[in-house]
Amino acid sequence: MEIRKFFVGDVVQMRKVHPCGSDRWEVLRVGIDFRLRCLGCGRVIMLPRPRFERSVRKVVSSVHPLLGAAEKGGAARGAAAAEKAGEGGAL
């Protein structure tokens, strides 16, 4: 089983839709419990880690630079590396 890491500021898509109609949540706190804010209505909830990990369908956007680029197919990471290489040579 793959261990997934979550960071404060990540936006995740949950398996169940919230009563307001949105299935996207922003992670406000990580640890043994997760605090989440619904992006549809702003409701804040707390979930135990095991229930949160079962309920997450995917990470929509990540604030972690390497994980965010990996989710976009690596194209963003390749472009960023090319930019750094270009900036490093032109002092």
Buried (B, 14 or more C-beta within 10 A) or exposed (E): EEEEEBEEEBBBBBEEEBEEEBBBBBBBEBEEEBBBBBBBEEBEEEBEEEEBBEBBEEBBBBEBEEBBBEBEEEEBBEEEEEEEEEEEEEE
